């Protein structure tokens, strides 16, 4: 019985282990930083919630940030390339929930 159980576990886990990582192309929108930031503020009334810096392989300063509107629950996750003056919207949506530190 043990051998049968072990064979079943191996059979179930084998496909998971053989799965390779794949690079996917997401529908990312990019454009002029100033125009897109103005749109986030004016059209969606989203405000900056979080920002974190990084540097890409070309040595450009990147800033990853989350924007959120507490009244409508719309949100946008963006990356800004300061040197290229470009901004990309990585993802956005509505129905988001922001947790305050004292509620977690």
Gaussian input, Z-matrix of N, CA and C with variables (Angstrom, degrees):
# hf/3-21g

backbone

0 1
 N
 C     1     B1
 C     2     B2     1     A1
 N     3     B3     2     A2     1     D1
 C     4     B4     3     A3     2     D2
 C     5     B5     4     A4     3     D3
 N     6     B6     5     A5     4     D4
 C     7     B7     6     A6     5     D5
 C     8     B8     7     A7     6     D6
 N     9     B9     8     A8     7     D7
 C    10    B10     9     A9     8     D8
 C    11    B11    10    A10     9     D9
 N    12    B12    11    A11    10    D10
 C    13    B13    12    A12    11    D11
 C    14    B14    13    A13    12    D12
 N    15    B15    14    A14    13    D13
 C    16    B16    15    A15    14    D14
 C    17    B17    16    A16    15    D15
 N    18    B18    17    A17    16    D16
 C    19    B19    18    A18    17    D17
 C    20    B20    19    A19    18    D18
 N    21    B21    20    A20    19    D19
 C    22    B22    21    A21    20    D20
 C    23    B23    22    A22    21    D21
 N    24    B24    23    A23    22    D22
 C    25    B25    24    A24    23    D23
 C    26    B26    25    A25    24    D24
 N    27    B27    26    A26    25    D25
 C    28    B28    27    A27    26    D26
 C    29    B29    28    A28    27    D27
 N    30    B30    29    A29    28    D28
 C    31    B31    30    A30    29    D29
 C    32    B32    31    A31    30    D30
 N    33    B33    32    A32    31    D31
 C    34    B34    33    A33    32    D32
 C    35    B35    34    A34    33    D33
 N    36    B36    35    A35    34    D34
 C    37    B37    36    A36    35    D35
 C    38    B38    37    A37    36    D36
 N    39    B39    38    A38    37    D37
 C    40    B40    39    A39    38    D38
 C    41    B41    40    A40    39    D39
 N    42    B42    41    A41    40    D40
 C    43    B43    42    A42    41    D41
 C    44    B44    43    A43    42    D42
 N    45    B45    44    A44    43    D43
 C    46    B46    45    A45    44    D44
 C    47    B47    46    A46    45    D45
 N    48    B48    47    A47    46    D46
 C    49    B49    48    A48    47    D47
 C    50    B50    49    A49    48    D48
 N    51    B51    50    A50    49    D49
 C    52    B52    51    A51    50    D50
 C    53    B53    52    A52    51    D51
 N    54    B54    53    A53    52    D52
 C    55    B55    54    A54    53    D53
 C    56    B56    55    A55    54    D54
 N    57    B57    56    A56    55    D55
 C    58    B58    57    A57    56    D56
 C    59    B59    58    A58    57    D57
 N    60    B60    59    A59    58    D58
 C    61    B61    60    A60    59    D59
 C    62    B62    61    A61    60    D60
 N    63    B63    62    A62    61    D61
 C    64    B64    63    A63    62    D62
 C    65    B65    64    A64    63    D63
 N    66    B66    65    A65    64    D64
 C    67    B67    66    A66    65    D65
 C    68    B68    67    A67    66    D66
 N    69    B69    68    A68    67    D67
 C    70    B70    69    A69    68    D68
 C    71    B71    70    A70    69    D69
 N    72    B72    71    A71    70    D70
 C    73    B73    72    A72    71    D71
 C    74    B74    73    A73    72    D72
 N    75    B75    74    A74    73    D73
 C    76    B76    75    A75    74    D74
 C    77    B77    76    A76    75    D75
 N    78    B78    77    A77    76    D76
 C    79    B79    78    A78    77    D77
 C    80    B80    79    A79    78    D78
 N    81    B81    80    A80    79    D79
 C    82    B82    81    A81    80    D80
 C    83    B83    82    A82    81    D81
 N    84    B84    83    A83    82    D82
 C    85    B85    84    A84    83    D83
 C    86    B86    85    A85    84    D84
 N    87    B87    86    A86    85    D85
 C    88    B88    87    A87    86    D86
 C    89    B89    88    A88    87    D87
 N    90    B90    89    A89    88    D88
 C    91    B91    90    A90    89    D89
 C    92    B92    91    A91    90    D90
 N    93    B93    92    A92    91    D91
 C    94    B94    93    A93    92    D92
 C    95    B95    94    A94    93    D93
 N    96    B96    95    A95    94    D94
 C    97    B97    96    A96    95    D95
 C    98    B98    97    A97    96    D96
 N    99    B99    98    A98    97    D97
 C   100   B100    99    A99    98    D98
 C   101   B101   100   A100    99    D99
 N   102   B102   101   A101   100   D100
 C   103   B103   102   A102   101   D101
 C   104   B104   103   A103   102   D102
 N   105   B105   104   A104   103   D103
 C   106   B106   105   A105   104   D104
 C   107   B107   106   A106   105   D105
 N   108   B108   107   A107   106   D106
 C   109   B109   108   A108   107   D107
 C   110   B110   109   A109   108   D108
 N   111   B111   110   A110   109   D109
 C   112   B112   111   A111   110   D110
 C   113   B113   112   A112   111   D111
 N   114   B114   113   A113   112   D112
 C   115   B115   114   A114   113   D113
 C   116   B116   115   A115   114   D114
 N   117   B117   116   A116   115   D115
 C   118   B118   117   A117   116   D116
 C   119   B119   118   A118   117   D117
 N   120   B120   119   A119   118   D118
 C   121   B121   120   A120   119   D119
 C   122   B122   121   A121   120   D120
 N   123   B123   122   A122   121   D121
 C   124   B124   123   A123   122   D122
 C   125   B125   124   A124   123   D123
 N   126   B126   125   A125   124   D124
 C   127   B127   126   A126   125   D125
 C   128   B128   127   A127   126   D126
 N   129   B129   128   A128   127   D127
 C   130   B130   129   A129   128   D128
 C   131   B131   130   A130   129   D129
 N   132   B132   131   A131   130   D130
 C   133   B133   132   A132   131   D131
 C   134   B134   133   A133   132   D132
 N   135   B135   134   A134   133   D133
 C   136   B136   135   A135   134   D134
 C   137   B137   136   A136   135   D135
 N   138   B138   137   A137   136   D136
 C   139   B139   138   A138   137   D137
 C   140   B140   139   A139   138   D138
 N   141   B141   140   A140   139   D139
 C   142   B142   141   A141   140   D140
 C   143   B143   142   A142   141   D141
 N   144   B144   143   A143   142   D142
 C   145   B145   144   A144   143   D143
 C   146   B146   145   A145   144   D144
 N   147   B147   146   A146   145   D145
 C   148   B148   147   A147   146   D146
 C   149   B149   148   A148   147   D147
 N   150   B150   149   A149   148   D148
 C   151   B151   150   A150   149   D149
 C   152   B152   151   A151   150   D150
 N   153   B153   152   A152   151   D151
 C   154   B154   153   A153   152   D152
 C   155   B155   154   A154   153   D153
 N   156   B156   155   A155   154   D154
 C   157   B157   156   A156   155   D155
 C   158   B158   157   A157   156   D156
 N   159   B159   158   A158   157   D157
 C   160   B160   159   A159   158   D158
 C   161   B161   160   A160   159   D159
 N   162   B162   161   A161   160   D160
 C   163   B163   162   A162   161   D161
 C   164   B164   163   A163   162   D162
 N   165   B165   164   A164   163   D163
 C   166   B166   165   A165   164   D164
 C   167   B167   166   A166   165   D165
 N   168   B168   167   A167   166   D166
 C   169   B169   168   A168   167   D167
 C   170   B170   169   A169   168   D168
 N   171   B171   170   A170   169   D169
 C   172   B172   171   A171   170   D170
 C   173   B173   172   A172   171   D171
 N   174   B174   173   A173   172   D172
 C   175   B175   174   A174   173   D173
 C   176   B176   175   A175   174   D174
 N   177   B177   176   A176   175   D175
 C   178   B178   177   A177   176   D176
 C   179   B179   178   A178   177   D177
 N   180   B180   179   A179   178   D178
 C   181   B181   180   A180   179   D179
 C   182   B182   181   A181   180   D180
 N   183   B183   182   A182   181   D181
 C   184   B184   183   A183   182   D182
 C   185   B185   184   A184   183   D183
 N   186   B186   185   A185   184   D184
 C   187   B187   186   A186   185   D185
 C   188   B188   187   A187   186   D186
 N   189   B189   188   A188   187   D187
 C   190   B190   189   A189   188   D188
 C   191   B191   190   A190   189   D189
 N   192   B192   191   A191   190   D190
 C   193   B193   192   A192   191   D191
 C   194   B194   193   A193   192   D192
 N   195   B195   194   A194   193   D193
 C   196   B196   195   A195   194   D194
 C   197   B197   196   A196   195   D195
 N   198   B198   197   A197   196   D196
 C   199   B199   198   A198   197   D197
 C   200   B200   199   A199   198   D198
 N   201   B201   200   A200   199   D199
 C   202   B202   201   A201   200   D200
 C   203   B203   202   A202   201   D201
 N   204   B204   203   A203   202   D202
 C   205   B205   204   A204   203   D203
 C   206   B206   205   A205   204   D204
 N   207   B207   206   A206   205   D205
 C   208   B208   207   A207   206   D206
 C   209   B209   208   A208   207   D207
 N   210   B210   209   A209   208   D208
 C   211   B211   210   A210   209   D209
 C   212   B212   211   A211   210   D210
 N   213   B213   212   A212   211   D211
 C   214   B214   213   A213   212   D212
 C   215   B215   214   A214   213   D213
 N   216   B216   215   A215   214   D214
 C   217   B217   216   A216   215   D215
 C   218   B218   217   A217   216   D216
 N   219   B219   218   A218   217   D217
 C   220   B220   219   A219   218   D218
 C   221   B221   220   A220   219   D219
 N   222   B222   221   A221   220   D220
 C   223   B223   222   A222   221   D221
 C   224   B224   223   A223   222   D222
 N   225   B225   224   A224   223   D223
 C   226   B226   225   A225   224   D224
 C   227   B227   226   A226   225   D225
 N   228   B228   227   A227   226   D226
 C   229   B229   228   A228   227   D227
 C   230   B230   229   A229   228   D228
 N   231   B231   230   A230   229   D229
 C   232   B232   231   A231   230   D230
 C   233   B233   232   A232   231   D231
 N   234   B234   233   A233   232   D232
 C   235   B235   234   A234   233   D233
 C   236   B236   235   A235   234   D234
 N   237   B237   236   A236   235   D235
 C   238   B238   237   A237   236   D236
 C   239   B239   238   A238   237   D237
 N   240   B240   239   A239   238   D238
 C   241   B241   240   A240   239   D239
 C   242   B242   241   A241   240   D240
 N   243   B243   242   A242   241   D241
 C   244   B244   243   A243   242   D242
 C   245   B245   244   A244   243   D243
 N   246   B246   245   A245   244   D244
 C   247   B247   246   A246   245   D245
 C   248   B248   247   A247   246   D246
 N   249   B249   248   A248   247   D247
 C   250   B250   249   A249   248   D248
 C   251   B251   250   A250   249   D249
 N   252   B252   251   A251   250   D250
 C   253   B253   252   A252   251   D251
 C   254   B254   253   A253   252   D252
 N   255   B255   254   A254   253   D253
 C   256   B256   255   A255   254   D254
 C   257   B257   256   A256   255   D255
 N   258   B258   257   A257   256   D256
 C   259   B259   258   A258   257   D257
 C   260   B260   259   A259   258   D258
 N   261   B261   260   A260   259   D259
 C   262   B262   261   A261   260   D260
 C   263   B263   262   A262   261   D261
 N   264   B264   263   A263   262   D262
 C   265   B265   264   A264   263   D263
 C   266   B266   265   A265   264   D264
 N   267   B267   266   A266   265   D265
 C   268   B268   267   A267   266   D266
 C   269   B269   268   A268   267   D267
 N   270   B270   269   A269   268   D268
 C   271   B271   270   A270   269   D269
 C   272   B272   271   A271   270   D270
 N   273   B273   272   A272   271   D271
 C   274   B274   273   A273   272   D272
 C   275   B275   274   A274   273   D273
 N   276   B276   275   A275   274   D274
 C   277   B277   276   A276   275   D275
 C   278   B278   277   A277   276   D276
 N   279   B279   278   A278   277   D277
 C   280   B280   279   A279   278   D278
 C   281   B281   280   A280   279   D279
 N   282   B282   281   A281   280   D280
 C   283   B283   282   A282   281   D281
 C   284   B284   283   A283   282   D282
 N   285   B285   284   A284   283   D283
 C   286   B286   285   A285   284   D284
 C   287   B287   286   A286   285   D285
 N   288   B288   287   A287   286   D286
 C   289   B289   288   A288   287   D287
 C   290   B290   289   A289   288   D288
 N   291   B291   290   A290   289   D289
 C   292   B292   291   A291   290   D290
 C   293   B293   292   A292   291   D291
 N   294   B294   293   A293   292   D292
 C   295   B295   294   A294   293   D293
 C   296   B296   295   A295   294   D294
 N   297   B297   296   A296   295   D295
 C   298   B298   297   A297   296   D296
 C   299   B299   298   A298   297   D297
 N   300   B300   299   A299   298   D298
 C   301   B301   300   A300   299   D299
 C   302   B302   301   A301   300   D300
 N   303   B303   302   A302   301   D301
 C   304   B304   303   A303   302   D302
 C   305   B305   304   A304   303   D303
 N   306   B306   305   A305   304   D304
 C   307   B307   306   A306   305   D305
 C   308   B308   307   A307   306   D306
 N   309   B309   308   A308   307   D307
 C   310   B310   309   A309   308   D308
 C   311   B311   310   A310   309   D309

   B1=1.4541
   B2=1.5207
   B3=1.3337
   B4=1.4646
   B5=1.5207
   B6=1.2974
   B7=1.4695
   B8=1.5223
   B9=1.3008
   B10=1.4585
   B11=1.5256
   B12=1.3140
   B13=1.4594
   B14=1.5303
   B15=1.3196
   B16=1.4661
   B17=1.5258
   B18=1.3161
   B19=1.4650
   B20=1.5288
   B21=1.3318
   B22=1.4631
   B23=1.5286
   B24=1.3321
   B25=1.4637
   B26=1.5187
   B27=1.3264
   B28=1.4648
   B29=1.5201
   B30=1.3081
   B31=1.4527
   B32=1.5316
   B33=1.3367
   B34=1.4647
   B35=1.5234
   B36=1.3319
   B37=1.4615
   B38=1.5180
   B39=1.3129
   B40=1.4691
   B41=1.5209
   B42=1.3397
   B43=1.4664
   B44=1.5314
   B45=1.3105
   B46=1.4625
   B47=1.5219
   B48=1.3156
   B49=1.4509
   B50=1.5188
   B51=1.3290
   B52=1.4529
   B53=1.5331
   B54=1.3249
   B55=1.4645
   B56=1.5251
   B57=1.3228
   B58=1.4527
   B59=1.5253
   B60=1.3190
   B61=1.4608
   B62=1.5173
   B63=1.3146
   B64=1.4587
   B65=1.5159
   B66=1.3045
   B67=1.4588
   B68=1.5165
   B69=1.3332
   B70=1.4522
   B71=1.5169
   B72=1.2906
   B73=1.4517
   B74=1.5232
   B75=1.3191
   B76=1.4544
   B77=1.5284
   B78=1.3222
   B79=1.4708
   B80=1.5309
   B81=1.3192
   B82=1.4590
   B83=1.5265
   B84=1.3288
   B85=1.4591
   B86=1.5194
   B87=1.3336
   B88=1.4631
   B89=1.5220
   B90=1.3208
   B91=1.4543
   B92=1.5127
   B93=1.3090
   B94=1.4590
   B95=1.5275
   B96=1.3219
   B97=1.4705
   B98=1.5141
   B99=1.3050
   B100=1.4691
   B101=1.5208
   B102=1.3323
   B103=1.4683
   B104=1.5220
   B105=1.3209
   B106=1.4657
   B107=1.5272
   B108=1.3330
   B109=1.4740
   B110=1.5174
   B111=1.3307
   B112=1.4642
   B113=1.5211
   B114=1.3256
   B115=1.4634
   B116=1.5193
   B117=1.3371
   B118=1.4659
   B119=1.5193
   B120=1.3199
   B121=1.4765
   B122=1.5248
   B123=1.3289
   B124=1.4594
   B125=1.5274
   B126=1.3299
   B127=1.4590
   B128=1.5168
   B129=1.3282
   B130=1.4614
   B131=1.5234
   B132=1.3167
   B133=1.4690
   B134=1.5282
   B135=1.3378
   B136=1.4553
   B137=1.5210
   B138=1.3140
   B139=1.4586
   B140=1.5217
   B141=1.3194
   B142=1.4543
   B143=1.5297
   B144=1.3381
   B145=1.4598
   B146=1.5235
   B147=1.3412
   B148=1.4608
   B149=1.5258
   B150=1.3495
   B151=1.4626
   B152=1.5255
   B153=1.3399
   B154=1.4662
   B155=1.5300
   B156=1.3445
   B157=1.4627
   B158=1.5272
   B159=1.3266
   B160=1.4640
   B161=1.5265
   B162=1.3230
   B163=1.4609
   B164=1.5217
   B165=1.3595
   B166=1.4588
   B167=1.5282
   B168=1.3208
   B169=1.4685
   B170=1.5258
   B171=1.3190
   B172=1.4701
   B173=1.5237
   B174=1.3289
   B175=1.4553
   B176=1.5184
   B177=1.3375
   B178=1.4641
   B179=1.5243
   B180=1.3244
   B181=1.4653
   B182=1.5186
   B183=1.3167
   B184=1.4589
   B185=1.5265
   B186=1.3181
   B187=1.4555
   B188=1.5240
   B189=1.3316
   B190=1.4540
   B191=1.5269
   B192=1.3230
   B193=1.4635
   B194=1.5235
   B195=1.3255
   B196=1.4527
   B197=1.5190
   B198=1.3222
   B199=1.4606
   B200=1.5262
   B201=1.3507
   B202=1.4664
   B203=1.5202
   B204=1.3322
   B205=1.4569
   B206=1.5212
   B207=1.3290
   B208=1.4707
   B209=1.5298
   B210=1.3200
   B211=1.4631
   B212=1.5283
   B213=1.3340
   B214=1.4637
   B215=1.5259
   B216=1.3214
   B217=1.4674
   B218=1.5290
   B219=1.3543
   B220=1.4627
   B221=1.5191
   B222=1.3321
   B223=1.4584
   B224=1.5261
   B225=1.3262
   B226=1.4613
   B227=1.5228
   B228=1.3199
   B229=1.4583
   B230=1.5177
   B231=1.3383
   B232=1.4651
   B233=1.5259
   B234=1.3364
   B235=1.4589
   B236=1.5232
   B237=1.3352
   B238=1.4609
   B239=1.5221
   B240=1.3395
   B241=1.4602
   B242=1.5260
   B243=1.3365
   B244=1.4669
   B245=1.5266
   B246=1.3410
   B247=1.4590
   B248=1.5264
   B249=1.3192
   B250=1.4612
   B251=1.5253
   B252=1.3362
   B253=1.4662
   B254=1.5294
   B255=1.3444
   B256=1.4602
   B257=1.5148
   B258=1.2997
   B259=1.4516
   B260=1.5252
   B261=1.3250
   B262=1.4630
   B263=1.5171
   B264=1.3211
   B265=1.4502
   B266=1.5173
   B267=1.3273
   B268=1.4579
   B269=1.5271
   B270=1.3268
   B271=1.4497
   B272=1.5192
   B273=1.3246
   B274=1.4640
   B275=1.5166
   B276=1.3179
   B277=1.4534
   B278=1.5069
   B279=1.3238
   B280=1.4608
   B281=1.5216
   B282=1.3099
   B283=1.4527
   B284=1.5167
   B285=1.3226
   B286=1.4584
   B287=1.5146
   B288=1.3183
   B289=1.4621
   B290=1.5217
   B291=1.3269
   B292=1.4565
   B293=1.5264
   B294=1.3220
   B295=1.4562
   B296=1.5144
   B297=1.2985
   B298=1.4530
   B299=1.5276
   B300=1.3218
   B301=1.4714
   B302=1.5275
   B303=1.3076
   B304=1.4671
   B305=1.5327
   B306=1.3524
   B307=1.4678
   B308=1.5154
   B309=1.3182
   B310=1.4771
   B311=1.5025
   A1=110.78
   A2=116.74
   A3=120.36
   A4=111.21
   A5=115.71
   A6=119.82
   A7=109.91
   A8=117.50
   A9=121.53
   A10=110.50
   A11=117.54
   A12=121.95
   A13=111.22
   A14=117.29
   A15=120.97
   A16=110.85
   A17=117.84
   A18=121.05
   A19=111.09
   A20=116.80
   A21=120.07
   A22=110.95
   A23=117.79
   A24=121.08
   A25=111.18
   A26=117.30
   A27=120.79
   A28=111.27
   A29=116.82
   A30=121.57
   A31=111.13
   A32=116.71
   A33=121.54
   A34=111.24
   A35=118.92
   A36=121.40
   A37=113.55
   A38=119.38
   A39=121.21
   A40=113.05
   A41=120.54
   A42=119.22
   A43=112.94
   A44=118.09
   A45=120.99
   A46=110.20
   A47=117.47
   A48=121.42
   A49=112.33
   A50=118.21
   A51=120.49
   A52=112.44
   A53=118.40
   A54=122.08
   A55=110.34
   A56=116.71
   A57=121.25
   A58=110.03
   A59=115.25
   A60=119.81
   A61=109.31
   A62=116.53
   A63=121.50
   A64=108.96
   A65=116.72
   A66=121.36
   A67=107.91
   A68=116.48
   A69=122.10
   A70=110.12
   A71=116.89
   A72=121.93
   A73=108.18
   A74=116.79
   A75=121.87
   A76=109.60
   A77=117.39
   A78=119.26
   A79=109.84
   A80=116.17
   A81=122.39
   A82=108.91
   A83=116.40
   A84=121.79
   A85=109.33
   A86=117.11
   A87=121.47
   A88=109.75
   A89=115.98
   A90=120.76
   A91=111.17
   A92=114.83
   A93=122.10
   A94=110.44
   A95=116.55
   A96=121.79
   A97=112.77
   A98=116.33
   A99=120.59
   A100=112.02
   A101=117.11
   A102=120.20
   A103=112.06
   A104=117.22
   A105=119.66
   A106=110.68
   A107=117.91
   A108=120.19
   A109=111.02
   A110=116.84
   A111=119.89
   A112=110.69
   A113=117.53
   A114=121.26
   A115=112.29
   A116=116.91
   A117=119.97
   A118=110.54
   A119=115.29
   A120=119.52
   A121=111.56
   A122=117.89
   A123=121.00
   A124=113.50
   A125=117.63
   A126=120.44
   A127=112.75
   A128=117.25
   A129=120.28
   A130=113.42
   A131=118.25
   A132=124.01
   A133=111.24
   A134=115.88
   A135=120.10
   A136=110.34
   A137=115.16
   A138=122.00
   A139=109.72
   A140=115.66
   A141=122.16
   A142=110.22
   A143=116.56
   A144=123.00
   A145=110.60
   A146=116.82
   A147=122.00
   A148=109.36
   A149=116.48
   A150=120.41
   A151=109.12
   A152=115.69
   A153=121.35
   A154=108.75
   A155=117.40
   A156=120.58
   A157=112.20
   A158=115.43
   A159=122.20
   A160=107.50
   A161=115.94
   A162=122.22
   A163=107.30
   A164=117.05
   A165=118.94
   A166=110.77
   A167=117.12
   A168=121.54
   A169=112.53
   A170=118.20
   A171=121.85
   A172=111.67
   A173=117.66
   A174=121.72
   A175=113.96
   A176=117.26
   A177=121.06
   A178=109.93
   A179=115.91
   A180=121.55
   A181=109.77
   A182=115.75
   A183=121.92
   A184=109.11
   A185=115.46
   A186=121.31
   A187=108.37
   A188=116.08
   A189=123.45
   A190=106.99
   A191=116.57
   A192=117.24
   A193=112.17
   A194=113.92
   A195=122.82
   A196=107.95
   A197=116.17
   A198=123.63
   A199=107.58
   A200=116.24
   A201=119.91
   A202=110.91
   A203=115.88
   A204=122.53
   A205=107.33
   A206=117.09
   A207=121.74
   A208=112.86
   A209=118.50
   A210=120.55
   A211=111.51
   A212=117.96
   A213=121.13
   A214=113.34
   A215=117.35
   A216=124.50
   A217=113.61
   A218=117.20
   A219=119.25
   A220=108.53
   A221=116.12
   A222=120.80
   A223=109.95
   A224=115.79
   A225=122.87
   A226=108.60
   A227=116.29
   A228=121.86
   A229=106.75
   A230=116.50
   A231=120.34
   A232=111.32
   A233=114.55
   A234=122.40
   A235=107.19
   A236=115.63
   A237=121.78
   A238=108.83
   A239=116.05
   A240=122.57
   A241=106.04
   A242=116.71
   A243=121.48
   A244=112.08
   A245=118.30
   A246=121.07
   A247=111.77
   A248=117.48
   A249=121.22
   A250=112.44
   A251=116.98
   A252=122.53
   A253=111.01
   A254=114.97
   A255=121.69
   A256=109.66
   A257=115.09
   A258=122.49
   A259=107.45
   A260=116.98
   A261=121.68
   A262=109.61
   A263=115.66
   A264=121.18
   A265=106.26
   A266=115.56
   A267=121.69
   A268=110.48
   A269=115.82
   A270=120.82
   A271=109.07
   A272=116.37
   A273=120.54
   A274=108.55
   A275=115.40
   A276=118.54
   A277=111.82
   A278=115.48
   A279=120.16
   A280=108.50
   A281=115.74
   A282=120.20
   A283=112.98
   A284=117.09
   A285=120.72
   A286=111.54
   A287=115.97
   A288=122.09
   A289=107.84
   A290=116.82
   A291=121.74
   A292=107.13
   A293=116.72
   A294=121.18
   A295=109.05
   A296=115.81
   A297=121.18
   A298=108.10
   A299=117.24
   A300=122.33
   A301=111.86
   A302=117.72
   A303=119.04
   A304=113.35
   A305=118.58
   A306=120.45
   A307=112.91
   A308=117.32
   A309=120.35
   A310=110.46
   D1=-39.28
   D2=178.89
   D3=-61.43
   D4=-42.19
   D5=-178.60
   D6=-64.38
   D7=-41.94
   D8=178.15
   D9=-61.68
   D10=-44.32
   D11=178.39
   D12=-62.70
   D13=-42.82
   D14=179.43
   D15=-66.03
   D16=-39.69
   D17=177.19
   D18=-64.07
   D19=-40.03
   D20=178.14
   D21=-64.19
   D22=-41.89
   D23=178.11
   D24=-63.59
   D25=-42.55
   D26=177.42
   D27=-63.22
   D28=-39.82
   D29=-179.78
   D30=-65.41
   D31=-38.53
   D32=-179.67
   D33=-72.93
   D34=-40.42
   D35=-174.64
   D36=-85.27
   D37=-17.32
   D38=-177.66
   D39=-58.80
   D40=-46.66
   D41=179.69
   D42=-63.07
   D43=-33.10
   D44=179.81
   D45=-66.67
   D46=-41.98
   D47=-179.08
   D48=-69.11
   D49=-30.69
   D50=-177.15
   D51=-81.44
   D52=-9.65
   D53=179.49
   D54=-65.15
   D55=128.11
   D56=179.18
   D57=-99.99
   D58=154.95
   D59=175.20
   D60=-71.14
   D61=141.79
   D62=-179.45
   D63=-129.65
   D64=143.21
   D65=174.85
   D66=-88.39
   D67=126.51
   D68=179.80
   D69=-110.73
   D70=147.92
   D71=175.83
   D72=-97.67
   D73=113.47
   D74=179.92
   D75=-88.25
   D76=156.98
   D77=174.35
   D78=-76.90
   D79=86.46
   D80=-177.64
   D81=-101.97
   D82=131.51
   D83=177.55
   D84=-100.35
   D85=129.19
   D86=179.63
   D87=-127.45
   D88=151.40
   D89=177.89
   D90=-174.96
   D91=-164.87
   D92=-179.64
   D93=-64.05
   D94=127.24
   D95=-175.96
   D96=-53.92
   D97=-50.63
   D98=-174.12
   D99=-61.66
   D100=-44.16
   D101=-178.78
   D102=-64.93
   D103=-43.41
   D104=-178.14
   D105=-69.62
   D106=-41.38
   D107=177.71
   D108=-61.09
   D109=-41.28
   D110=177.19
   D111=-62.19
   D112=-38.51
   D113=177.34
   D114=-64.04
   D115=-42.18
   D116=178.19
   D117=-60.76
   D118=-41.00
   D119=-177.87
   D120=-74.15
   D121=-44.63
   D122=-173.83
   D123=-82.44
   D124=-51.99
   D125=-175.55
   D126=-75.15
   D127=-40.30
   D128=-175.37
   D129=-107.71
   D130=-8.41
   D131=-179.01
   D132=53.19
   D133=36.30
   D134=178.78
   D135=-84.61
   D136=143.91
   D137=-179.19
   D138=-118.88
   D139=152.63
   D140=179.80
   D141=-66.51
   D142=126.13
   D143=179.27
   D144=-108.05
   D145=-39.49
   D146=-172.78
   D147=-148.72
   D148=142.31
   D149=175.46
   D150=-144.55
   D151=139.99
   D152=178.14
   D153=-140.57
   D154=132.39
   D155=-179.59
   D156=-87.18
   D157=157.40
   D158=170.75
   D159=-158.03
   D160=177.52
   D161=178.15
   D162=-130.83
   D163=134.46
   D164=179.30
   D165=-87.53
   D166=-179.03
   D167=-175.98
   D168=-65.79
   D169=-20.62
   D170=177.53
   D171=-86.94
   D172=-0.57
   D173=-179.17
   D174=83.62
   D175=11.64
   D176=179.06
   D177=-81.38
   D178=141.95
   D179=176.33
   D180=-77.43
   D181=124.40
   D182=177.65
   D183=-113.06
   D184=147.12
   D185=175.81
   D186=-129.95
   D187=115.83
   D188=179.84
   D189=-94.57
   D190=131.93
   D191=-177.11
   D192=-146.87
   D193=153.63
   D194=176.71
   D195=-112.85
   D196=127.96
   D197=178.25
   D198=-114.43
   D199=144.43
   D200=-172.88
   D201=-150.18
   D202=144.60
   D203=173.55
   D204=-114.11
   D205=113.38
   D206=-176.10
   D207=-67.35
   D208=-28.48
   D209=-178.56
   D210=-77.09
   D211=-43.44
   D212=-175.63
   D213=-100.12
   D214=-10.58
   D215=-177.76
   D216=64.07
   D217=21.65
   D218=173.78
   D219=-80.04
   D220=151.23
   D221=-179.23
   D222=-146.67
   D223=156.59
   D224=176.49
   D225=-143.12
   D226=134.51
   D227=173.48
   D228=-108.81
   D229=119.72
   D230=-173.43
   D231=-128.36
   D232=160.76
   D233=173.59
   D234=-129.70
   D235=130.22
   D236=178.84
   D237=-111.19
   D238=131.39
   D239=172.68
   D240=-102.53
   D241=106.16
   D242=-174.15
   D243=-62.57
   D244=-44.79
   D245=-177.06
   D246=-65.88
   D247=-40.59
   D248=-178.90
   D249=-83.80
   D250=-9.70
   D251=-176.69
   D252=54.89
   D253=40.56
   D254=179.54
   D255=-119.82
   D256=148.99
   D257=177.95
   D258=-129.69
   D259=137.30
   D260=176.51
   D261=-121.74
   D262=131.65
   D263=173.64
   D264=-88.63
   D265=108.72
   D266=-177.96
   D267=-74.40
   D268=-41.84
   D269=-179.93
   D270=-161.50
   D271=154.29
   D272=177.05
   D273=-156.11
   D274=163.18
   D275=179.17
   D276=179.53
   D277=-165.20
   D278=176.97
   D279=-136.45
   D280=167.66
   D281=-178.02
   D282=84.15
   D283=15.07
   D284=179.19
   D285=-74.91
   D286=155.22
   D287=178.54
   D288=-128.02
   D289=127.71
   D290=176.18
   D291=-102.73
   D292=125.13
   D293=178.90
   D294=-93.91
   D295=133.06
   D296=174.39
   D297=-79.69
   D298=151.83
   D299=-176.41
   D300=-56.79
   D301=-35.44
   D302=-176.89
   D303=-80.84
   D304=-4.67
   D305=179.18
   D306=-100.79
   D307=-5.05
   D308=-177.37
   D309=-89.43

